[in-house]
Amino acid sequence: MKYRHKILVASSGDDRGNDAFGIEVVNRLEGKLPHTKCINALRVRSNGMELIHRLMNGYDMLIIVDSIKKNNKPDILYIIS
């Protein structure tokens, strides 16, 4: 199967509490990603410079996985484009 787009899935946060949501999603996703160069995962833990460097290497799409507090409603998925 030939893929057309190069996708980076990035998480934000650290390994503690609610802030670990994005990291945990990427950890689980990595084991399920197809072994191609088209989809890659990245844990962004500090200032995001590694994310900027990765994006400069020709990714067509960035998916950021993170948790936010909005309207105090848990278990809601927000898609921001």
Buried (B, 14 or more C-beta within 10 A) or exposed (E): EEEEEBBBBBBBBEEEEEEBBBBBBBBEBBEEBEEEEBBBBBBBEEEEEBBEEBBEEEBEEEBBBBBEEEEEEEEEEEEEE
